[in-house]
């Protein structure tokens, strides 16, 4: 069975044809609403969407219709003149005037929209200029920042942290076999180890927050609006006690939602944040136990095993952060390319 295609009115012009999935995307993007007039072969004339089968895509109250709305979408007749199209079908075509397949459709018919993403983005971005006079394409091309540089710099600090965590975990598990317990303490408490771990931690933190700041800036560019929270706030929440237990997660989810609203990656962001919180608690506990020589389950070997588990969990958290950054980078690049291709830039 062939899927029903639809036409809709936008700013006094007919648009379409689009599928029902594309109509849903247009509603979600705020391009059309309950009072937008639509038409398909199932209808005798142009009808507000809330009176058709498409009303299932609407959420919230319908509200009052706009004032001074004509009975049908206008059709351009000549310079400075418009008229409303008749609701009758053209003989032999089964199509309403102006719809695809009607004799008069070729001149003013908008080109078909390829898929759901192109449908919504094509309407949101089409032909509009920004306040400063820049076109949407110029705005995106000039202000969008590639995330690869800051992502790769972050990796330069994250990868050694993973390697070091694995080595420390192995050292803890093999204490009194490959390494004596005294050698393990000398390794863990040495000035060199403290200096290396501190350098890697703060270097990775600065590089990662740079990535977050730029990703938040890109979210504002892709949405062509003032992104909230602001980029500085996305970074600042990491340093606010108590609130930093959930606000960084919230900001990253917001960035991901704007980066590509049809291919969100909330699972990887949630996975990253749960591993970060879990590894922070476990690592702090294990470090205090090892430095205080606390015996777990009546044996110090139990403490060393717990320590090894903590550093391996830290390595998993860092690996998850790298995967999350890779995914967000891919989503933003794909969204940028989609906008430029929609506007014919390629």
C-alpha positions as a printed NumPy array, in Angstrom:
array([[  0.   ,   0.   ,   0.   ],
       [  1.402,   3.401,  -1.039],
       [  2.025,   5.806,   1.819],
       [ -0.037,   8.984,   1.754],
       [  1.908,  12.092,   0.825],
       [  1.006,  15.546,   2.076],
       [  1.328,  19.187,   1.061],
       [  1.32 ,  22.067,   3.522],
       [  1.232,  25.858,   3.552],
       [  4.182,  27.843,   4.875],
       [  4.454,  31.645,   4.675],
       [  1.806,  31.824,   1.97 ],
       [  3.411,  29.16 ,  -0.215],
       [  2.66 ,  25.503,  -0.849],
       [  5.349,  23.025,   0.162],
       [  5.688,  19.288,  -0.365],
       [  5.157,  16.532,  -1.049],
       [  6.292,  15.084,   2.293],
       [  5.661,  11.817,   4.074],
       [  3.893,  11.522,   7.411],
       [  7.267,  10.937,   9.084],
       [  8.493,  14.209,   7.577],
       [  5.352,  15.971,   8.786],
       [  6.094,  14.747,  12.306],
       [  9.651,  16.093,  12.024],
       [  8.337,  19.467,  10.862],
       [  5.99 ,  19.608,  13.859],
       [  8.811,  18.717,  16.251],
       [ 10.991,  21.43 ,  14.682],
       [  8.243,  24.021,  15.154],
       [  8.01 ,  24.675,  11.407],
       [  4.29 ,  23.851,  11.247],
       [  1.57 ,  23.66 ,  13.905],
       [ -2.019,  22.604,  14.476],
       [ -3.441,  25.428,  12.326],
       [ -1.141,  24.878,   9.341],
       [ -3.295,  24.019,   6.315],
       [ -2.506,  20.668,   4.74 ],
       [ -3.8  ,  18.672,   1.785],
       [ -3.633,  15.107,   0.512],
       [ -5.692,  13.031,  -1.878],
       [ -7.743,  11.903,   1.11 ],
       [ -9.092,  15.441,   1.554],
       [-11.467,  17.53 ,  -0.544],
       [ -9.648,  20.767,   0.211],
       [ -6.977,  22.512,   2.287],
       [ -7.667,  21.73 ,   5.951],
       [ -6.072,  22.761,   9.282],
       [ -3.838,  19.932,  10.427],
       [ -5.677,  19.404,  13.72 ],
       [ -8.782,  18.394,  11.711],
       [ -6.957,  15.636,   9.828],
       [ -5.371,  12.298,  10.663],
       [ -2.106,  14.188,  11.269],
       [ -3.459,  15.473,  14.578],
       [ -1.816,  12.463,  16.274],
       [  1.54 ,  14.225,  15.793],
       [  0.407,  17.273,  17.792],
       [  1.125,  17.748,  21.484],
       [ -0.279,  20.27 ,  23.936],
       [ -3.306,  22.527,  23.507],
       [ -4.257,  23.559,  19.977],
       [ -4.919,  27.208,  20.83 ],
       [ -6.632,  29.862,  18.77 ],
       [ -5.833,  30.2  ,  15.049],
       [ -3.945,  33.25 ,  13.726],
       [ -6.002,  36.318,  12.825],
       [ -6.825,  37.258,   9.222],
       [ -6.229,  33.768,   7.897],
       [ -7.742,  33.155,   4.463],
       [ -9.741,  30.081,   3.621],
       [ -6.925,  28.619,   1.544],
       [ -3.218,  29.183,   0.983],
       [ -2.572,  31.996,  -1.492],
       [ -1.323,  31.328,  -4.983],
       [  0.816,  33.878,  -6.778],
       [ -0.869,  35.222,  -9.945],
       [  1.29 ,  38.179, -10.792],
       [  3.365,  40.867,  -9.242],
       [  1.524,  42.173,  -6.167],
       [ -1.571,  39.936,  -6.714],
       [ -2.633,  36.733,  -5.013],
       [ -5.714,  34.572,  -4.998],
       [ -6.841,  31.5  ,  -3.073],
       [ -6.835,  28.2  ,  -4.978],
       [-10.066,  26.343,  -5.544],
       [-10.618,  23.193,  -3.505],
       [-11.85 ,  21.273,  -6.526],
       [ -9.683,  18.537,  -7.989],
       [ -8.284,  18.909, -11.496],
       [-10.062,  16.585, -13.95 ],
       [ -8.155,  13.426, -14.655],
       [ -5.383,  14.095, -12.127],
       [ -7.03 ,  13.502,  -8.738],
       [ -4.902,  16.364,  -7.412],
       [ -5.834,  19.659,  -5.845],
       [ -4.766,  22.825,  -7.709],
       [ -1.109,  23.536,  -7.05 ],
       [ -0.423,  20.007,  -5.81 ],
       [  2.079,  17.764,  -7.526],
       [  0.53 ,  16.286, -10.628],
       [ -1.731,  19.273, -11.37 ],
       [ -1.174,  21.171, -14.646],
       [ -0.26 ,  24.402, -12.855],
       [  2.105,  22.856, -10.353],
       [  5.391,  23.13 , -12.282],
       [  5.887,  26.852, -11.875],
       [  5.459,  27.306,  -8.136],
       [  5.86 ,  23.813,  -6.738],
       [  8.592,  23.547,  -4.115],
       [ 11.05 ,  20.696,  -4.812],
       [ 10.39 ,  17.435,  -2.952],
       [ 12.258,  17.057,   0.313],
       [ 14.461,  14.028,   0.447],
       [ 14.091,  12.678,   3.96 ],
       [ 12.971,  13.588,   7.447],
       [ 16.162,  15.451,   8.34 ],
       [ 16.191,  17.445,   5.104],
       [ 12.503,  18.216,   5.512],
       [ 12.81 ,  19.873,   8.883],
       [ 16.178,  21.526,   8.354],
       [ 15.244,  22.658,   4.851],
       [ 12.329,  24.645,   6.244],
       [ 14.049,  26.013,   9.315],
       [ 17.07 ,  27.283,   7.394],
       [ 15.625,  28.046,   3.973],
       [ 16.44 ,  31.476,   2.619],
       [ 16.495,  33.298,   5.945],
       [ 19.184,  35.887,   6.73 ],
       [ 20.636,  36.583,  10.147],
       [ 20.448,  39.887,  11.972],
       [ 23.965,  40.82 ,  10.895],
       [ 23.126,  40.276,   7.241],
       [ 24.904,  36.911,   6.964],
       [ 23.19 ,  34.037,   5.196],
       [ 22.615,  30.858,   7.13 ],
       [ 25.289,  29.025,   5.123],
       [ 27.868,  31.777,   5.637],
       [ 27.033,  31.853,   9.339],
       [ 27.616,  28.115,   9.763],
       [ 30.741,  28.036,   7.593],
       [ 32.371,  30.961,   9.395],
       [ 31.403,  30.184,  12.997],
       [ 31.388,  26.398,  13.209],
       [ 34.56 ,  25.104,  14.863],
       [ 35.926,  21.674,  14.069],
       [ 36.33 ,  19.643,  17.257],
       [ 39.07 ,  17.345,  15.988],
       [ 42.03 ,  19.442,  17.248],
       [ 40.844,  19.654,  20.867],
       [ 39.661,  16.036,  20.751],
       [ 43.057,  14.749,  19.626],
       [ 44.89 ,  16.883,  22.21 ],
       [ 42.637,  15.393,  24.88 ],
       [ 43.543,  11.92 ,  23.628],
       [ 47.248,  12.743,  24.089],
       [ 46.575,  13.023,  27.812],
       [ 43.875,  10.375,  28.113],
       [ 45.711,   7.485,  26.437],
       [ 48.736,   7.65 ,  28.823],
       [ 46.295,   7.757,  31.75 ],
       [ 44.695,   4.538,  30.516],
       [ 48.081,   2.865,  30.098],
       [ 49.232,   4.03 ,  33.529],
       [ 45.995,   2.837,  35.171],
       [ 46.402,  -0.617,  33.617],
       [ 50.032,  -0.837,  34.779],
       [ 49.121,   0.228,  38.318],
       [ 46.293,  -2.292,  38.359],
       [ 48.698,  -5.027,  37.28 ],
       [ 51.212,  -3.913,  39.911],
       [ 48.544,  -4.055,  42.628],
       [ 47.386,  -7.523,  41.61 ],
       [ 50.942,  -8.905,  41.488],
       [ 52.174,  -7.371,  44.749],
       [ 54.34 ,  -9.899,  46.637],
       [ 54.669, -11.98 ,  43.429],
       [ 56.217,  -9.922,  40.619],
       [ 56.619,  -6.898,  42.908],
       [ 57.115,  -6.951,  46.638],
       [ 54.69 ,  -4.915,  48.712],
       [ 57.503,  -2.478,  49.559],
       [ 58.28 ,  -2.001,  45.851],
       [ 54.628,  -1.342,  45.148],
       [ 54.531,   1.378,  47.815],
       [ 57.727,   2.919,  46.493],
       [ 56.171,   3.025,  43.014],
       [ 52.801,   4.415,  44.114],
       [ 54.123,   7.036,  46.547],
       [ 57.141,   8.201,  44.531],
       [ 57.49 ,  11.864,  43.593],
       [ 57.794,  10.899,  39.94 ],
       [ 54.488,   9.024,  39.972],
       [ 52.725,  11.937,  41.695],
       [ 54.15 ,  14.404,  39.15 ],
       [ 53.168,  12.26 ,  36.148],
       [ 49.633,  11.558,  37.351],
       [ 49.087,  15.224,  38.241],
       [ 50.34 ,  16.416,  34.846],
       [ 48.201,  13.93 ,  32.953],
       [ 45.103,  14.694,  35.02 ],
       [ 45.19 ,  18.483,  34.727],
       [ 46.383,  18.424,  31.106],
       [ 43.553,  16.064,  30.158],
       [ 41.023,  18.105,  32.149],
       [ 41.972,  21.375,  30.4  ],
       [ 41.893,  19.75 ,  26.962],
       [ 38.553,  18.05 ,  27.662],
       [ 36.919,  21.263,  28.919],
       [ 38.188,  23.052,  25.813],
       [ 36.395,  20.402,  23.781],
       [ 33.201,  20.932,  25.832],
       [ 33.378,  24.723,  25.381],
       [ 33.772,  24.463,  21.611],
       [ 31.038,  21.831,  21.347],
       [ 28.667,  24.192,  23.201],
       [ 29.615,  27.026,  20.845],
       [ 28.842,  24.78 ,  17.88 ],
       [ 25.468,  23.915,  19.399],
       [ 24.568,  27.598,  19.218],
       [ 25.758,  27.799,  15.622],
       [ 23.834,  24.69 ,  14.546],
       [ 20.623,  25.847,  16.219],
       [ 21.233,  29.4  ,  14.954],
       [ 20.115,  30.648,  18.356],
       [ 21.588,  31.533,  21.722],
       [ 22.356,  28.113,  23.148],
       [ 21.523,  27.59 ,  26.812],
       [ 23.445,  26.91 ,  28.944],
       [ 26.159,  29.215,  27.636],
       [ 29.539,  27.644,  26.745],
       [ 31.204,  29.134,  29.831],
       [ 28.48 ,  27.61 ,  32.02 ],
       [ 28.964,  24.183,  30.413],
       [ 32.563,  24.347,  31.647],
       [ 31.882,  26.108,  34.94 ],
       [ 29.497,  23.475,  36.287],
       [ 32.401,  21.031,  36.637],
       [ 33.805,  23.227,  39.427],
       [ 30.632,  23.853,  41.461],
       [ 30.425,  21.473,  44.46 ],
       [ 27.315,  19.268,  44.679],
       [ 25.865,  20.672,  41.446],
       [ 28.759,  19.118,  39.554],
       [ 27.229,  15.728,  40.353],
       [ 24.602,  16.165,  37.627],
       [ 24.877,  19.518,  35.82 ],
       [ 27.771,  18.451,  33.529],
       [ 25.637,  15.49 ,  32.457],
       [ 22.68 ,  17.794,  31.77 ],
       [ 24.765,  20.186,  29.684],
       [ 26.301,  17.386,  27.603],
       [ 22.844,  15.947,  26.906],
       [ 21.701,  19.413,  25.791],
       [ 24.687,  19.75 ,  23.462],
       [ 24.024,  16.308,  21.977],
       [ 20.33 ,  17.084,  21.444],
       [ 21.135,  20.206,  19.427],
       [ 24.037,  18.611,  17.576],
       [ 21.745,  16.204,  15.746],
       [ 18.131,  15.947,  16.868],
       [ 17.5  ,  12.777,  14.839],
       [ 20.512,  10.753,  15.996],
       [ 20.967,  11.52 ,  19.665],
       [ 23.497,   9.598,  21.734],
       [ 22.156,   9.835,  25.295],
       [ 23.199,   6.27 ,  26.137],
       [ 26.907,   6.953,  25.602],
       [ 26.695,  10.188,  27.574],
       [ 24.921,   8.485,  30.467],
       [ 27.448,   5.635,  30.341],
       [ 30.333,   8.108,  30.441],
       [ 28.946,  10.072,  33.378],
       [ 28.052,   7.023,  35.507],
       [ 31.54 ,   5.617,  34.974],
       [ 33.103,   8.982,  35.873],
       [ 31.145,   9.26 ,  39.141],
       [ 31.665,   5.597,  40.013],
       [ 35.396,   5.629,  39.319],
       [ 35.866,   8.869,  41.272],
       [ 34.244,   7.413,  44.401],
       [ 35.984,   4.047,  44.136],
       [ 39.408,   5.527,  43.296],
       [ 39.312,   7.972,  46.208],
       [ 38.313,   5.197,  48.602],
       [ 40.993,   2.83 ,  47.313],
       [ 43.712,   5.494,  47.469],
       [ 42.906,   6.329,  51.083],
       [ 42.863,   2.648,  51.995],
       [ 46.241,   1.938,  50.364],
       [ 47.932,   5.006,  51.839],
       [ 46.482,   4.185,  55.279],
       [ 47.367,   0.505,  54.852],
       [ 43.833,  -0.494,  55.739],
       [ 43.175,  -4.223,  55.497],
       [ 40.076,  -5.163,  53.513],
       [ 38.388,  -8.415,  54.556],
       [ 41.158,  -8.997,  57.083],
       [ 43.883,  -9.057,  54.456],
       [ 45.922,  -6.319,  52.869],
       [ 45.843,  -8.304,  49.655],
       [ 42.114,  -7.536,  49.6  ],
       [ 42.981,  -3.828,  49.728],
       [ 45.397,  -4.193,  46.807],
       [ 42.761,  -6.025,  44.768],
       [ 40.271,  -3.235,  45.484],
       [ 42.901,  -0.684,  44.435],
       [ 43.515,  -2.564,  41.195],
       [ 39.802,  -2.616,  40.487],
       [ 39.592,   1.148,  41.085],
       [ 42.311,   2.061,  38.579],
       [ 40.884,  -0.303,  35.972],
       [ 37.475,   1.346,  36.474],
       [ 39.196,   4.705,  35.979],
       [ 40.617,   3.437,  32.676],
       [ 37.105,   2.392,  31.609],
       [ 35.749,   5.859,  32.464],
       [ 38.458,   7.566,  30.407],
       [ 37.828,   5.221,  27.473],
       [ 34.117,   5.984,  27.69 ],
       [ 34.863,   9.73 ,  27.65 ],
       [ 36.917,   9.277,  24.477],
       [ 34.092,   7.366,  22.813],
       [ 31.569,  10.012,  23.851],
       [ 33.766,  12.77 ,  22.401],
       [ 34.142,  10.843,  19.152],
       [ 30.367,  10.405,  18.86 ],
       [ 29.596,  14.058,  19.609],
       [ 32.245,  15.171,  17.109],
       [ 30.72 ,  12.949,  14.435],
       [ 27.193,  14.205,  15.125],
       [ 28.169,  17.86 ,  14.919],
       [ 30.124,  17.387,  11.702],
       [ 27.221,  15.461,  10.158],
       [ 24.744,  18.162,  11.205],
       [ 26.957,  20.884,   9.747],
       [ 27.358,  19.009,   6.455],
       [ 23.625,  18.386,   6.316],
       [ 22.869,  22.1  ,   6.628],
       [ 25.343,  23.024,   3.912],
       [ 24.14 ,  20.289,   1.572],
       [ 20.513,  21.291,   2.154],
       [ 21.388,  24.773,   0.963],
       [ 23.151,  23.41 ,  -2.113],
       [ 26.737,  23.834,  -0.904],
       [ 27.725,  20.186,  -0.622]])
